[in-house]
Amino acid sequence: MQMVKNNKTGGYLFIASGVAFFAAAVLGEQLAFYGVGLMFIILGGTFIRKGASQ
């Protein structure tokens, strides 16, 4: 029996970490964290889109 792997989970985790970086940027007043958070969200969206096409 073969188990089906969910390819979207990684994307959701990347988006969650991007949101965490945005929260850290607001709370810690660190401007650089906004860019890191944005890149994690973009990367997560790419993973989800890639997983949906398979």
ABEGO torsion letter per residue (X at the ends): XBBBBBAAAAAAAAAAAAAAAAAAAAAAGBAAAAAAAAAAAAAAAAAAAAAAAX
